[in-house]
Amino acid sequence: MRSNHFLDEVSSYIRSKEAKKYIEAELKAHLHQAKTELVKKGYTEDEAEELAVRNMGSPSDIGKKMDKLHRPKIDWKLMSMFLFMSATGLFLFWFLFKDGNSFSVLKQVYSVTGSVILACVILFFDYRKFQRWGWVFFTMGCLILFQFQFSNVLVNGSPRINIMGLLSVDSIVVLPIFLLAWAGMLQSKKMNVYLAAILYVCSAFLFMFTTNLQAVALYSLMVAVMVWRSSLNKRKILITATILLTTCVSLLLIELELKDIKAYQFERLFAFVTPEKFSETSGYMYLKLEKLIEDAGWFGHFGSLGKIDFSNEMMTDFIFLTITYTLGWAGALFIGLLFLWMIWRISRIFQTVKDPFGKMLVSGSFAIFTAQVTVSIGMSLGLLPITSVSLPFMSYGALSAMINACLFGLVLSVHHKKNIILMKKI
């Protein structure tokens, strides 16, 4: 059998066009090397080629083995958990609000359905096409943040902008854009620690203008994790980070010296530690959370929900408390373990991915997702100060659903292509 016939038969069993190209090149190189060695031993060109092909083995067996080994694979475990958690959050919302309320069950159905579709679209999109657009994404993110300064719509003191009149969003909407931006920029040969620090300061400055401290914190954590996981010099990263942190703390202290701190601002600082002293003001919510946690029990109050006040916060920021009170500590522990498994699964994908750009996307997604889960659960259980952070899959709202769909779509897309990337490097 001639080598070209052999390669054609092997290729006929390989379904991935991209994998087929690299497998053909790899087998061709092996055949050429084997043929060259046989010629040196005294065989003719035709004899050496035929013997080299024969020594390779059955083309059908090789083709089937290569197809199984190198075809794009979906992480069905993580994908199934993504779908299960989305469905669980939707069912919980429907059960609590099926009798009518200020929330819209239909809107939540649209949000969850849209997020699943978005994650699937990103999953099958080749994430590598985003790499060369890192600087463009960074510019886009900064321009969107700049638009918030002209917004007349304020929610809890933070400006919002409308997207095509369908969705009102705050500055956290740009996190997936900056995730793509930093993943791409950190692969650029022009990038260094000092340039990264300048870009972070400029973008964080724009974030601060939106007065959304939660977005600033998530963004800062994401950048810190991605920069640390990059190939940049670790010593320079630590020195630069120390300088930035020292500068920020110094500026904060100077501002506190120049401005008189109001009494209610001190209250918010101390209410978390001693809520009893501020039971009528800032400590009220902490005491309320503590009472609901104490009354939850192991199996909750699935059939008797009268004690819980289903205000907006109980289905957004404090959704885990609602879960704990409704399903009890057993249900809350189960949900918590599922989140823990998802975090572990993403970290495993990070370890198996070889593509530097893919690793950056996974590390940034890991940072954002883990921070949301940790802060939201810790806040609901009274372990962390109250802030506005949604719990992925569970909190009401389209924005949170879409952001996490982007994160999981990117992680699944990286995993989908990881065998192709590995073969390409080989």
Solvent accessible surface area in square Angstrom, and as a share of the most:
residue,aa,sasa,rsa
1,M,105,0.47
2,R,112,0.41
3,S,30,0.19
4,N,86,0.44
5,H,104,0.46
6,F,1,0.00
7,L,23,0.11
8,D,94,0.49
9,E,63,0.28
10,V,1,0.00
11,S,8,0.05
12,S,82,0.53
13,Y,78,0.30
14,I,7,0.03
15,R,167,0.61
16,S,16,0.10
17,K,172,0.73
18,E,46,0.20
19,A,0,0.00
20,K,61,0.26
21,K,122,0.52
22,Y,45,0.17
23,I,1,0.00
24,E,58,0.26
25,A,61,0.47
26,E,55,0.25
27,L,6,0.03
28,K,131,0.56
29,A,64,0.49
30,H,89,0.40
31,L,9,0.05
32,H,127,0.57
33,Q,108,0.48
34,A,32,0.25
35,K,49,0.21
36,T,53,0.31
37,E,89,0.40
38,L,20,0.10
39,V,54,0.31
40,K,163,0.69
41,K,154,0.65
42,G,64,0.62
43,Y,92,0.35
44,T,78,0.45
45,E,102,0.46
46,D,88,0.46
47,E,92,0.41
48,A,0,0.00
49,E,18,0.08
50,E,85,0.38
51,L,38,0.19
52,A,2,0.02
53,V,6,0.04
54,R,154,0.56
55,N,107,0.55
56,M,53,0.24
57,G,38,0.37
58,S,47,0.31
59,P,20,0.12
60,S,26,0.17
61,D,89,0.46
62,I,27,0.13
63,G,0,0.00
64,K,118,0.50
65,K,144,0.61
66,M,35,0.16
67,D,7,0.04
68,K,145,0.61
69,L,94,0.47
70,H,21,0.09
71,R,85,0.31
72,P,35,0.22
73,K,86,0.37
74,I,30,0.15
75,D,4,0.02
76,W,163,0.57
77,K,126,0.54
78,L,0,0.00
79,M,10,0.04
80,S,61,0.39
81,M,33,0.15
82,F,2,0.01
83,L,73,0.36
84,F,96,0.40
85,M,0,0.00
86,S,7,0.05
87,A,59,0.46
88,T,32,0.18
89,G,2,0.01
90,L,39,0.19
91,F,113,0.47
92,L,10,0.05
93,F,1,0.00
94,W,115,0.40
95,F,39,0.16
96,L,20,0.10
97,F,10,0.04
98,K,100,0.42
99,D,134,0.70
100,G,60,0.58
101,N,60,0.31
102,S,103,0.67
103,F,24,0.10
104,S,35,0.22
105,V,36,0.21
106,L,106,0.53
107,K,130,0.55
108,Q,5,0.02
109,V,53,0.31
110,Y,139,0.53
111,S,9,0.06
112,V,17,0.10
113,T,69,0.40
114,G,21,0.20
115,S,5,0.03
116,V,34,0.19
117,I,104,0.53
118,L,53,0.26
119,A,0,0.00
120,C,40,0.24
121,V,94,0.54
122,I,26,0.13
123,L,4,0.02
124,F,123,0.51
125,F,81,0.34
126,D,29,0.15
127,Y,1,0.00
128,R,47,0.17
129,K,120,0.51
130,F,45,0.19
131,Q,68,0.30
132,R,190,0.69
133,W,107,0.38
134,G,2,0.01
135,W,96,0.34
136,V,69,0.40
137,F,28,0.12
138,F,18,0.07
139,T,73,0.42
140,M,81,0.36
141,G,0,0.00
142,C,23,0.13
143,L,106,0.53
144,I,48,0.24
145,L,1,0.00
146,F,88,0.37
147,Q,96,0.43
148,F,3,0.01
149,Q,78,0.35
150,F,133,0.55
151,S,24,0.16
152,N,148,0.76
153,V,70,0.40
154,L,115,0.57
155,V,62,0.35
156,N,155,0.79
157,G,51,0.49
158,S,17,0.11
159,P,12,0.08
160,R,58,0.21
161,I,42,0.21
162,N,95,0.49
163,I,72,0.36
164,M,170,0.76
165,G,67,0.64
166,L,153,0.76
167,L,53,0.26
168,S,46,0.30
169,V,0,0.00
170,D,22,0.11
171,S,1,0.01
172,I,32,0.16
173,V,33,0.19
174,V,0,0.00
175,L,0,0.00
176,P,15,0.10
177,I,34,0.17
178,F,0,0.00
179,L,0,0.00
180,L,19,0.10
181,A,0,0.00
182,W,0,0.00
183,A,0,0.00
184,G,7,0.06
185,M,0,0.00
186,L,10,0.05
187,Q,54,0.24
188,S,33,0.21
189,K,206,0.87
190,K,158,0.67
191,M,13,0.06
192,N,69,0.36
193,V,9,0.05
194,Y,124,0.47
195,L,52,0.26
196,A,6,0.05
197,A,16,0.13
198,I,104,0.53
199,L,22,0.11
200,Y,50,0.19
201,V,67,0.39
202,C,69,0.41
203,S,0,0.00
204,A,12,0.09
205,F,123,0.51
206,L,33,0.17
207,F,0,0.00
208,M,100,0.45
209,F,106,0.44
210,T,1,0.01
211,T,80,0.47
212,N,11,0.06
213,L,113,0.56
214,Q,45,0.20
215,A,0,0.00
216,V,20,0.12
217,A,61,0.47
218,L,9,0.05
219,Y,0,0.00
220,S,31,0.20
221,L,75,0.37
222,M,0,0.00
223,V,9,0.05
224,A,59,0.46
225,V,41,0.23
226,M,0,0.00
227,V,16,0.09
228,W,102,0.36
229,R,136,0.50
230,S,11,0.07
231,S,112,0.72
232,L,23,0.12
233,N,81,0.41
234,K,78,0.33
235,R,170,0.62
236,K,84,0.35
237,I,17,0.09
238,L,103,0.51
239,I,80,0.40
240,T,18,0.10
241,A,51,0.39
242,T,84,0.49
243,I,105,0.54
244,L,48,0.24
245,L,119,0.59
246,T,80,0.46
247,T,64,0.37
248,C,80,0.48
249,V,71,0.41
250,S,47,0.30
251,L,110,0.55
252,L,100,0.50
253,L,103,0.51
254,I,92,0.47
255,E,79,0.35
256,L,76,0.38
257,E,148,0.66
258,L,144,0.72
259,K,127,0.54
260,D,127,0.66
261,I,57,0.29
262,K,114,0.48
263,A,80,0.62
264,Y,111,0.42
265,Q,74,0.33
266,F,91,0.38
267,E,42,0.19
268,R,165,0.60
269,L,117,0.58
270,F,105,0.44
271,A,0,0.00
272,F,63,0.26
273,V,109,0.63
274,T,43,0.25
275,P,15,0.09
276,E,112,0.50
277,K,156,0.66
278,F,44,0.18
279,S,43,0.28
280,E,157,0.71
281,T,78,0.46
282,S,34,0.22
283,G,0,0.00
284,Y,128,0.49
285,M,42,0.19
286,Y,28,0.10
287,L,48,0.24
288,K,38,0.16
289,L,1,0.01
290,E,83,0.37
291,K,116,0.49
292,L,10,0.05
293,I,27,0.14
294,E,118,0.53
295,D,39,0.20
296,A,2,0.02
297,G,37,0.35
298,W,159,0.56
299,F,166,0.69
300,G,22,0.21
301,H,53,0.23
302,F,83,0.35
303,G,82,0.78
304,S,73,0.47
305,L,34,0.17
306,G,76,0.73
307,K,143,0.61
308,I,9,0.04
309,D,78,0.40
310,F,53,0.22
311,S,38,0.24
312,N,91,0.47
313,E,78,0.35
314,M,0,0.00
315,M,0,0.00
316,T,31,0.18
317,D,22,0.11
318,F,5,0.02
319,I,0,0.00
320,F,7,0.03
321,L,0,0.00
322,T,0,0.00
323,I,1,0.01
324,T,0,0.00
325,Y,1,0.01
326,T,0,0.00
327,L,55,0.27
328,G,0,0.00
329,W,82,0.29
330,A,40,0.31
331,G,15,0.14
332,A,2,0.02
333,L,101,0.50
334,F,108,0.45
335,I,5,0.03
336,G,20,0.19
337,L,94,0.47
338,L,23,0.11
339,F,1,0.00
340,L,109,0.54
341,W,74,0.26
342,M,0,0.00
343,I,23,0.12
344,W,125,0.44
345,R,46,0.17
346,I,2,0.01
347,S,30,0.20
348,R,104,0.38
349,I,4,0.02
350,F,26,0.11
351,Q,109,0.49
352,T,57,0.33
353,V,3,0.02
354,K,109,0.46
355,D,16,0.09
356,P,65,0.41
357,F,1,0.00
358,G,0,0.00
359,K,52,0.22
360,M,6,0.03
361,L,0,0.00
362,V,0,0.00
363,S,4,0.03
364,G,0,0.00
365,S,1,0.00
366,F,61,0.25
367,A,4,0.03
368,I,1,0.01
369,F,1,0.00
370,T,32,0.19
371,A,13,0.10
372,Q,8,0.03
373,V,8,0.05
374,T,77,0.45
375,V,42,0.24
376,S,0,0.00
377,I,29,0.15
378,G,6,0.06
379,M,0,0.00
380,S,0,0.00
381,L,39,0.19
382,G,36,0.35
383,L,124,0.62
384,L,64,0.32
385,P,70,0.44
386,I,60,0.30
387,T,39,0.22
388,S,62,0.40
389,V,12,0.07
390,S,31,0.20
391,L,0,0.00
392,P,0,0.00
393,F,22,0.09
394,M,1,0.01
395,S,6,0.04
396,Y,47,0.18
397,G,19,0.18
398,A,23,0.18
399,L,25,0.12
400,S,15,0.09
401,A,20,0.16
402,M,54,0.24
403,I,8,0.04
404,N,2,0.01
405,A,0,0.00
406,C,26,0.15
407,L,1,0.01
408,F,1,0.00
409,G,0,0.00
410,L,5,0.03
411,V,0,0.00
412,L,0,0.00
413,S,1,0.00
414,V,0,0.00
415,H,21,0.10
416,H,22,0.10
417,K,29,0.12
418,K,46,0.20
419,N,22,0.11
420,I,0,0.00
421,I,10,0.05
422,L,73,0.36
423,M,9,0.04
424,K,112,0.48
425,K,117,0.49
426,I,144,0.73
